[in-house]
Amino acid sequence: MRAWRKEPAPEVTPSPNIWNWPEVYEAENRAQDAGGAIWRALREHRDWAGLDVVDVGCGDGFHLPVFASRAASVIGVEPHAPLAERARRRVAGAAGVDVRVASAQRLPLADASVDLVHARTAYFFGPGCEPGLAEAERVLRPGGTLAIVDLDTACPPYGEWMRADAPQIDPARIESFFTRHHFRSSRISALWRFDDRKTLQDVLRIEFSAKVAERAFRETPGRTLPVGYVLRTREKPTGLLTS
């Protein structure tokens, strides 16, 4: 059995929300995209039925069963070994599903071996993610798709709260980066729906500073929260030239 790293590789940036509070993040995952808007947008752009899929930064594997229900094979890649183990338990017994410990910059996959590389709110946040883009291009077959789902930092209210905590976030700069790298961007309006206000508050507290989390909770009546996303997609050319 391959030994896991006890510490993340030097190129890995920790994700304090899911790394430190995986159970709260599980509740967040259940609340996110209550109407399935993100899945519809992704499926409309590149249906994964019968394809070989890799989910980069898969965390504890929350999205793997959705891909596995229709894909030919699914590989989850996660740099944090404890989360990878949770992902393995989640998909135990599912045919054609594997979970591997690795970073986005060093995917444990052969050249031209998958049809869809998916990453959701993981690693690909704009300038600085070029090594991961190159790795995704390497493992994709010609005609394959890289699909990045990220939070829309320009869309209120969630984007405003993000920028309040991280003023260095520049939505225009992020958009310009992905345009230069030949991505198409589609805005998605999603809804988060929580079972109760306490769960909503717990989730906000792992996503924001105490001050911003309290503001977000005050500004969110009830148990639902509109959240904007961006789906960014790029296809690998089928000819000799690559971008």
WOHUNOR-V310958 format. One line per field, one symbol per residue. ss: DSSP state (@ for helix, = for strand, . for the rest). burial: I if it has 9 or more other C-alpha atoms within 8 Angstrom, else O. A space follows every 50 residues. Layout:
ss: ???
burial: ???
This chain:
ss: ...............@@@@@.@@@@@@@@@@.....@@@@@@@@@..... .=====.......@@@@@....======..@@@@@@@@@@......==== =............=======.........@@@@@@@@@@=========== =......@@@@@@@@.....@@@@@@@@@@...==========...@@@@ @@@@@@@..@@@@@@@@@.....============........
burial: OOOOOOOIOOOOOOOOIIIOIIOIIIIIOOIIIIOOIIOOIIIOOOOIOO IIIIIIIIIIIIOIIOIIOIIIIIIIIIIIIOIIIIIIOIIOOOOOIOII IIIIOOIOOOOIIIIIIIIIIIIIIIOOIOOIIOIIIOIIIIIIIIIIII IIIOIIOIIIIIIOIOOOOOIOOIIOIIIOOOIIOOIIIIIIIIOOIOII IIIIIIOIIOOIIIOIIOOIOOIIOIIIIIIIIIOIIOOOOOO
